[in-house]
Amino acid sequence: MAAPASIVNGFRLLARCRELLDCHAPHAALSALAAEWGWWKLLEDRPSAAVDVGVFLRILALFRQRQEESWDWIECARELEKYRTGELDMSLHAVQMSEGGSVRIMTVHQAKGLEADVVFLADPGREIARTVESHTFSDHNGAQVVLPILDDGGFRKQLMFAPSRWSKWSVKERAFEASERIRLLYVACTRARKALVVTTRDGGSQGSWDILGPALERAGAAVVDVVHQSESGGMTSDEAPNTPGPDIPEDERPGRNTLERLARPTFRVVRPSDVDHEHPVVDREEGQRRRQPGKLGGKVFGTAVHEAFERLVNGRESVPDEQGLREWARQSLRSAGAVQPVAADIDAVLACMKGFLTGNIWTQLLDADDVLAEVSFTTGIQGPVFDVISGTADLAFRTGHEWTLVDYKTDAVPSSVLAERYTGQLQTYVRCWKRMFLDDNVRAVLWSTHEDRPVQAG
């Protein structure tokens, strides 16, 4: 008997599905199925499209990751089932964002499948075109991968040798990536339940959201030109817009004071040397190294000394003999960027190490209760603008309830000049440390490798 048309069509679909699964890796096959069978349109037409499209994109991302790990279809399907049943949890199907007035900052990829009442999309800036590294396609011979030979030696990969018709394949690959970006943009915009706010740059940055602006305007969205700050902290007259958008009623439009307030920064992330000091840090002259070693730059030499001192502090229980110290000096120079250190450079770093070992700072840290080398810290100090200060203390040790902070300096200058240059910076270190250890006293000194002694500042 002739089979009904529905069964015949079903067998054809199954045959095509098997063909894709046989000829493609998991992510490529799933993407092809979605494109050929109209899954994207089907998901977008559902009442829960905003979440469903995001969930499917997360599944595709999962399959791409597992594909790169050489998983087959069976392994991918089994893992997906574990997410569906809850055996594995990475918020794959989470619909709700955390509540309680919280703010979550994430990439668009991380936001797939999530929703919130208000969503802000920040312009990532200019989008750099990536070099196409491969292209996968299928024909009657099955799946094929086209690969050029690239030189990865510079900032961007350079094409060295390409197969025939590579220009054609690379154009197709870029078109595929462009489609993926548009789908991602759709997901980004549909995370918002009540309000979507998109920020862009003036002058056409050619960023990921550039195609979104005109589309939002055509849809009747309000466009607000946010003002820029002038160097004096206010706004120039031509920067302050009279109206934020054509479709906002007059009584609901934000005023000039509101825009000024929004344009004014509320915090900044700075290094300890960037904080406004009572004793400003003097501009440093070109680093002159002690005993004029080799031809290294001052920065390389300074980094090597810091590296060597860190080795000393961490290995203080078993400091090697002079030959071992010389080897530490050589290794520190190589870590700092000197591929083949010359004897003069090694001798100079070794001299700094010997000076540190014979100083009173070394004696104090050997008796300390806690010793930290090259310790990173982040804290905040309230001022006209809240400073989030992030830095690294070269050495910190505690005896009883008193911390001593030591900042190594390789400047070849007298101690009086050194103190003038870095008093403000040391003051900031002390303020930050006191905020982290409220019950302890804190003092800070400079260690001058030029004079092999501690220098009090301020």
C-alpha distance (Angstrom), angle and dihedral (degrees) to the residues before:
residue distance angle dihedral
M1 . . .
A2 3.79 . .
A3 3.79 110.4 .
P4 3.80 118.3 -120.9
A5 3.81 115.0 -96.5
S6 3.80 91.7 -113.7
I7 3.82 91.3 59.1
V8 3.80 92.0 45.7
N9 3.79 90.9 51.0
G10 3.78 90.2 46.4
F11 3.81 91.3 54.3
R12 3.80 90.1 48.6
L13 3.77 90.9 52.5
L14 3.79 91.0 48.6
A15 3.80 90.7 49.3
R16 3.80 91.1 50.9
C17 3.79 90.2 47.1
R18 3.80 91.2 52.0
E19 3.80 90.3 47.5
L20 3.80 91.2 54.6
L21 3.79 92.4 45.7
D22 3.81 91.7 49.6
C23 3.81 95.7 46.1
H24 3.80 101.8 38.0
A25 3.76 139.4 53.6
P26 3.85 115.2 -111.7
H27 3.82 99.1 -92.6
A28 3.81 94.2 42.2
A29 3.81 92.1 48.1
L30 3.80 93.9 48.1
S31 3.82 90.9 48.5
A32 3.81 90.8 50.2
L33 3.80 92.2 49.1
A34 3.80 91.1 50.6
A35 3.80 91.7 50.3
E36 3.83 97.5 44.5
W37 3.80 97.8 42.5
G38 3.80 97.1 42.9
W39 3.80 97.3 -115.4
W40 3.81 92.4 150.8
K41 3.80 92.0 56.1
L42 3.79 90.4 44.6
L43 3.81 92.2 53.0
E44 3.81 93.8 44.4
D45 3.81 91.0 53.9
R46 3.81 93.6 54.3
P47 3.84 119.5 100.0
S48 3.82 88.8 -120.7
A49 3.82 93.3 47.5
A50 3.82 94.3 132.1
V51 3.80 91.1 61.8
D52 3.81 99.7 31.4
V53 3.79 95.2 55.7
G54 3.80 90.2 48.5
V55 3.80 92.1 49.9
F56 3.79 92.0 50.1
L57 3.79 91.3 49.5
R58 3.79 88.6 52.1
I59 3.78 89.5 52.1
L60 3.80 89.8 50.9
A61 3.81 89.8 49.9
L62 3.80 89.7 50.6
F63 3.81 91.3 50.5
R64 3.82 91.3 47.8
Q65 3.80 90.5 52.7
R66 3.79 93.1 48.1
Q67 3.80 90.6 44.5
E68 3.80 89.2 57.8
E69 3.82 87.2 53.3
S70 3.86 89.4 54.6
W71 3.80 95.6 -110.5
D72 3.81 116.8 160.0
W73 3.79 128.5 -136.2
I74 3.81 94.9 -91.2
E75 3.80 93.2 53.1
C76 3.82 92.1 47.2
A77 3.80 92.6 49.1
R78 3.80 92.0 49.3
E79 3.79 92.0 50.8
L80 3.81 91.7 48.0
E81 3.80 89.2 52.8
K82 3.81 89.5 54.6
Y83 3.81 89.8 56.4
R84 3.79 91.1 47.2
T85 3.81 93.6 51.7
G86 3.80 93.3 43.0
E87 3.80 96.4 -113.3
L88 3.82 87.3 122.3
D89 3.79 121.7 36.1
M90 3.79 127.7 -160.3
S91 3.81 97.2 136.4
L92 3.80 89.3 -98.4
H93 3.80 93.3 151.5
A94 3.81 98.1 26.2
V95 3.80 109.4 136.8
Q96 3.78 101.9 178.7
M97 3.79 128.8 66.5
S98 3.79 119.4 -138.6
E99 3.79 111.7 -77.4
G100 3.80 134.4 -146.3
G101 3.79 99.6 84.0
S102 3.78 93.0 -63.2
V103 3.79 125.9 154.0
R104 3.79 120.4 -141.7
I105 3.80 121.7 -161.1
M106 3.79 115.4 -159.4
T107 3.76 145.5 136.9
V108 3.78 120.4 -93.1
H109 3.80 89.2 -108.2
Q110 3.80 89.9 58.0
A111 3.81 91.1 48.6
K112 3.81 95.5 58.7
G113 3.78 109.4 127.4
L114 3.82 94.0 11.9
E115 3.80 130.0 109.6
A116 3.82 137.2 -165.7
D117 3.80 135.8 177.8
V118 3.83 92.6 -116.7
V119 3.79 124.6 25.7
F120 3.81 127.4 -174.5
L121 3.81 118.9 -158.3
A122 3.79 112.9 -160.6
D123 3.78 120.4 -153.4
P124 3.82 107.9 -115.1
G125 3.81 92.2 -154.6
R126 3.77 128.5 -124.2
E127 3.75 114.5 1.7
I128 3.81 112.3 -134.6
A129 3.80 114.5 -143.5
R130 3.79 107.9 -120.9
T131 3.77 122.3 -138.3
V132 3.80 110.8 -103.9
E133 3.80 106.4 -117.3
S134 3.81 101.9 179.3
H135 3.78 144.6 -3.9
T136 3.82 127.2 -151.0
F137 3.80 123.3 -159.6
S138 3.81 139.5 154.2
D139 3.80 133.9 -134.8
H140 3.80 136.3 155.5
N141 3.81 88.9 -59.1
G142 3.81 92.5 58.6
A143 3.78 129.8 -112.8
Q144 3.79 118.6 -13.1
V145 3.79 133.4 -173.4
V146 3.81 122.2 -152.1
L147 3.81 115.2 -155.1
P148 3.81 128.8 -177.1
I149 3.80 123.6 -158.5
L150 3.80 111.1 -108.3
D151 3.78 133.0 -169.0
D152 3.80 108.4 -133.1
G153 3.78 96.5 -175.0
G154 3.79 100.3 103.7
F155 3.80 139.6 48.2
R156 3.80 90.2 -78.9
K157 3.76 127.9 28.9
Q158 3.79 114.3 -102.8
L159 3.81 124.0 -146.7
M160 3.81 110.4 -120.4
F161 3.83 104.8 166.6
A162 3.79 128.6 6.6
P163 3.83 132.3 -170.6
S164 3.77 120.3 -117.4
R165 3.81 115.0 -72.7
W166 3.81 89.9 16.3
S167 3.81 91.8 140.9
K168 3.80 88.6 58.9
W169 3.80 93.4 48.8
S170 3.79 93.7 45.7
V171 3.82 90.8 52.6
K172 3.81 89.8 52.8
E173 3.79 91.5 48.2
R174 3.81 91.6 51.0
A175 3.81 90.1 49.4
F176 3.81 89.4 52.7
E177 3.81 91.3 49.8
A178 3.82 90.1 48.6
S179 3.81 90.0 54.0
E180 3.79 89.7 50.1
R181 3.82 90.3 52.7
I182 3.80 91.4 51.2
R183 3.80 90.8 51.2
L184 3.79 89.2 49.0
L185 3.80 89.7 50.2
Y186 3.80 89.2 52.3
V187 3.79 89.7 53.0
A188 3.81 91.3 48.2
C189 3.80 92.9 53.2
T190 3.80 95.2 45.5
R191 3.82 95.0 55.2
A192 3.83 88.8 85.1
R193 3.80 119.9 87.3
K194 3.83 97.9 -175.6
A195 3.81 112.6 4.4
L196 3.80 136.0 17.7
V197 3.82 120.0 -165.3
V198 3.80 118.0 -169.3
T199 3.81 121.7 -171.1
T200 3.80 120.7 -159.4
R201 3.78 137.7 174.2
D202 3.79 125.7 -106.0
G203 3.78 119.4 -111.7
G204 3.79 98.7 35.4
S205 3.78 109.8 -73.6
Q206 3.80 94.9 -166.4
G207 3.75 88.3 -130.0
S208 3.79 129.7 151.1
W209 3.82 94.2 -84.2
D210 3.82 98.3 48.8
I211 3.80 93.6 101.9
L212 3.80 89.3 50.2
G213 3.82 99.1 63.1
P214 3.83 98.4 65.9
A215 3.81 90.6 42.0
L216 3.80 91.9 54.1
E217 3.80 91.4 48.2
R218 3.80 90.7 51.6
A219 3.79 88.4 51.2
G220 3.82 90.3 55.9
A221 3.81 98.2 -106.1
A222 3.79 117.4 158.9
V223 3.80 113.5 -108.2
V224 3.81 116.1 -153.2
D225 3.80 120.7 -168.2
V226 3.81 105.0 -144.5
V227 3.79 112.3 -148.8
H228 3.79 125.8 -119.0
Q229 3.78 124.5 -128.7
S230 3.76 119.3 -114.6
E231 3.81 120.4 -137.2
S232 3.80 90.0 -96.1
G233 3.79 90.4 59.0
G234 3.80 97.7 -106.4
M235 3.80 134.6 83.6
T236 3.73 130.7 -87.9
S237 3.78 114.9 -124.9
D238 3.79 94.5 -112.9
E239 3.82 90.8 51.4
A240 3.79 96.7 58.1
P241 3.80 109.1 84.6
N242 3.77 119.6 -141.8
T243 3.79 92.7 -146.6
P244 3.79 129.0 24.3
G245 3.79 96.4 -150.0
P246 3.79 143.3 -16.5
D247 3.80 98.1 -109.4
I248 3.82 103.3 48.2
P249 3.83 117.2 100.8
E250 3.78 114.8 -114.4
D251 3.81 94.3 -115.3
E252 3.83 91.6 52.7
R253 3.78 97.5 49.7
P254 3.81 115.6 110.3
G255 3.77 114.7 -114.5
R256 3.77 131.0 -127.6
N257 3.83 93.2 -94.2
T258 3.79 91.4 54.5
L259 3.80 91.9 51.9
E260 3.78 91.5 46.8
R261 3.76 90.5 52.1
L262 3.81 92.6 48.1
A263 3.79 91.1 49.4
R264 3.80 93.4 51.8
P265 3.85 114.0 92.4
T266 3.80 116.5 -121.5
F267 3.81 98.5 -165.2
R268 3.76 142.3 8.9
V269 3.80 134.2 -158.5
V270 3.80 111.0 -131.2
R271 3.78 143.1 163.4
P272 3.82 119.2 -115.0
S273 3.82 89.6 -105.0
D274 3.84 91.0 56.3
V275 3.81 98.1 57.2
D276 3.81 117.2 108.3
H277 3.79 103.4 -101.3
E278 3.78 133.5 -163.1
H279 3.82 84.5 -133.7
P280 3.82 104.1 38.7
V281 3.77 118.7 -141.3
V282 3.80 108.8 -105.9
D283 3.79 116.4 -127.4
R284 3.78 107.5 -94.6
E285 3.78 119.2 -121.2
E286 3.79 119.8 -135.4
G287 3.81 107.2 -61.9
Q288 3.78 110.1 -99.6
R289 3.76 110.0 -163.8
R290 3.78 124.7 -142.4
R291 3.80 116.2 -96.7
Q292 3.86 89.6 8.3
P293 3.83 96.8 -98.3
G294 3.81 121.9 -159.8
K295 3.79 118.9 -55.1
L296 3.79 100.7 -63.1
G297 3.78 121.0 139.4
G298 3.79 116.7 -110.4
K299 3.80 91.9 -112.6
V300 3.81 93.2 54.2
F301 3.79 91.7 48.2
G302 3.81 92.8 47.5
T303 3.80 91.6 49.3
A304 3.80 90.3 49.7
V305 3.82 91.6 52.2
H306 3.81 91.0 50.0
E307 3.80 89.4 49.0
A308 3.82 91.4 49.5
F309 3.81 93.0 48.1
E310 3.80 90.2 50.3
R311 3.80 89.2 54.0
L312 3.81 89.5 51.1
V313 3.81 94.5 49.8
N314 3.81 95.0 45.4
G315 3.82 91.4 45.0
R316 3.81 96.2 41.0
E317 3.81 92.8 123.5
S318 3.82 92.0 63.5
V319 3.80 111.4 20.8
P320 3.84 109.1 -177.4
D321 3.77 127.2 -126.0
E322 3.80 122.5 -93.5
Q323 3.79 93.1 -79.7
G324 3.80 90.2 52.3
L325 3.81 91.1 47.2
R326 3.80 89.3 51.6
E327 3.80 89.5 54.0
W328 3.82 89.8 50.0
A329 3.80 88.9 51.6
R330 3.80 91.2 51.1
Q331 3.82 92.5 48.1
S332 3.81 90.9 47.8
L333 3.80 91.3 53.1
R334 3.79 90.9 50.2
S335 3.81 91.2 49.3
A336 3.80 88.6 51.3
G337 3.80 92.2 55.2
A338 3.81 105.3 -88.6
V339 3.80 100.4 127.8
Q340 3.82 95.2 -171.4
P341 3.82 108.7 19.2
V342 3.80 114.7 -155.1
A343 3.79 122.7 -134.3
A344 3.83 93.1 -104.7
D345 3.81 91.7 56.9
I346 3.81 92.4 47.0
D347 3.80 90.7 49.0
A348 3.81 91.3 50.6
V349 3.82 94.1 51.6
L350 3.82 89.8 43.7
A351 3.82 90.1 53.3
C352 3.81 90.1 53.1
M353 3.80 90.4 50.6
K354 3.82 92.6 50.2
G355 3.80 91.0 48.7
F356 3.81 90.8 52.2
L357 3.83 92.2 48.3
T358 3.81 92.0 54.7
G359 3.82 96.2 45.9
N360 3.79 128.5 97.7
I361 3.82 92.9 -114.0
W362 3.81 88.7 65.8
T363 3.81 91.4 50.6
Q364 3.81 91.0 50.2
L365 3.80 96.2 49.7
L366 3.83 91.1 49.6
D367 3.83 87.7 61.3
A368 3.83 95.0 41.4
D369 3.80 124.5 117.1
D370 3.84 94.1 -140.0
V371 3.80 128.6 22.2
L372 3.83 125.5 -173.0
A373 3.81 124.7 -176.6
E374 3.82 123.3 -160.6
V375 3.81 91.8 -9.7
S376 3.81 117.6 -178.9
F377 3.79 119.5 -142.1
T378 3.80 139.2 177.9
T379 3.79 126.0 -166.6
G380 3.79 139.8 142.6
I381 3.78 135.9 -111.7
Q382 3.79 121.3 -165.3
G383 3.79 117.2 -129.7
P384 3.81 137.3 131.2
V385 3.80 82.7 -52.7
F386 3.79 118.4 23.7
D387 3.82 107.5 -110.2
V388 3.79 117.1 -145.4
I389 3.80 98.5 -160.8
S390 3.78 118.6 -159.2
G391 3.78 121.8 178.0
T392 3.80 147.7 126.8
A393 3.79 126.7 -104.0
D394 3.80 111.3 -144.3
L395 3.80 92.5 -148.1
A396 3.81 134.4 -2.0
F397 3.80 125.9 176.0
R398 3.79 132.7 171.5
T399 3.78 129.3 -149.5
G400 3.76 112.8 -175.8
H401 3.80 105.5 -42.4
E402 3.80 98.3 -22.5
W403 3.79 126.7 93.7
T404 3.79 122.0 -157.2
L405 3.82 116.7 -158.8
V406 3.80 117.5 -161.4
D407 3.80 124.0 -165.3
Y408 3.83 114.8 -165.8
K409 3.82 115.9 -137.9
T410 3.81 126.4 -172.9
D411 3.83 96.3 -175.4
A412 3.81 108.9 134.8
V413 3.82 93.9 -134.7
P414 3.84 136.1 109.5
S415 3.78 117.7 -83.8
S416 3.82 92.2 -109.2
V417 3.81 91.0 59.4
L418 3.79 91.1 44.5
A419 3.80 91.4 53.3
E420 3.81 91.6 49.7
R421 3.77 92.0 51.6
Y422 3.78 98.7 49.4
T423 3.80 108.2 27.3
G424 3.81 92.2 103.0
Q425 3.77 92.6 48.3
L426 3.81 92.7 51.2
Q427 3.79 90.5 48.7
T428 3.78 89.2 56.0
Y429 3.80 91.2 49.8
V430 3.80 90.0 53.4
R431 3.82 93.4 48.0
C432 3.81 91.5 49.6
W433 3.80 93.3 47.3
K434 3.80 92.2 49.3
R435 3.80 90.0 54.1
M436 3.80 89.6 55.0
F437 3.83 97.1 42.0
L438 3.78 105.1 35.6
D439 3.82 97.0 173.0
D440 3.82 97.2 48.7
N441 3.78 133.9 81.4
V442 3.80 115.7 -122.7
R443 3.78 131.6 -157.1
A444 3.80 130.0 171.8
V445 3.80 133.8 -156.2
L446 3.78 137.7 177.7
W447 3.78 121.0 -124.1
S448 3.79 110.4 -143.7
T449 3.81 112.8 -153.9
H450 3.82 86.5 -170.7
E451 3.80 92.2 64.0
D452 3.82 99.7 19.8
R453 3.79 93.9 -128.4
P454 3.82 142.8 93.9
V455 3.79 118.0 -90.7
Q456 3.80 122.0 -152.0
A457 3.80 112.9 -140.2
G458 3.78 127.2 -161.8
